[in-house]
Amino acid sequence: MIETFLNKIVTKTRERVERTRSLGYAAAIERRARRVRASKEANRFRVALSHSGRTNIIAEIKRASPSKGVINADIDVAKVAGNYAAGGAAAISVLTESEYFSGEIADLVLAAKTVDIPVLRKDFMVDSYQIYEAAAAGADAILLIVAALSETELREFSAIADGLGLDSLVEIHTADELETARKIDAKIIGVNNRNLQTLEVSLDVSRELIGLRPEGVLMISESGLSTKDEIDELKELGFNGFLIGETLMRTGNASETLGAWV
């Protein structure tokens, strides 16, 4: 069950971050993060997803996943990021979790150096160290998963990100989680269409939860989207953007596919 998987990956991530912290580089990473962010515009990710005159796609760089296995192992991150930008993506998501998704922080660094559009670090964020690490690597936004964090942690991490000028994509799957996101004053809420207990995907999650949208919040639909018709339907319902990975990673021409959607 994914609940067990989620607990497992959060535990493993905490252990991995603790080992990294023990090396003694946390203070240096935080200083670098502040230097990098000082030269970058704040909240670029949110601005990019606010455009109403286009379809805002967050195109994801994703080698593998627990549910699908290997998706595209031998990728040129710079080339993929460049193709995404050329196709009209509003932003790029880079999976940096190594054990289950075969990602790494170096992928984020390379993507951020390659394109001018905002870049999201997609990972299981469980420690403030990871936020500074993301900023130091060139990210414009981080992912915060409500199901993986306490409300106190969500508030703390959101505040740290905000202080760095980073945006937080707060991911939810249920009405209760959406209420938590509202309580912490999330500015961008991502609706994950993947059931966190069965791994099944249903766009009905987005169809239902968009009706509970807090005022002034950007809403992003995540997972399970593969056609323009699906994107157009959810856009009509009120979604501001769409995070899409697997379909783009499997297509032979991501730039062309994105161009058709956008």
Helices and strands as residue ranges (DSSP letters): H 2-21, H 26-38, H 44-48, E 57-61, E 64-65, E 69-70, H 77-87, E 91-95, H 105-114, E 119-122, H 128-137, E 141-145, G 146-148, H 151-163, E 167-172, H 175-183, E 188-192, H 204-209, G 210-212, E 218-222, H 228-237, E 241-244, H 246-250, H 254-261
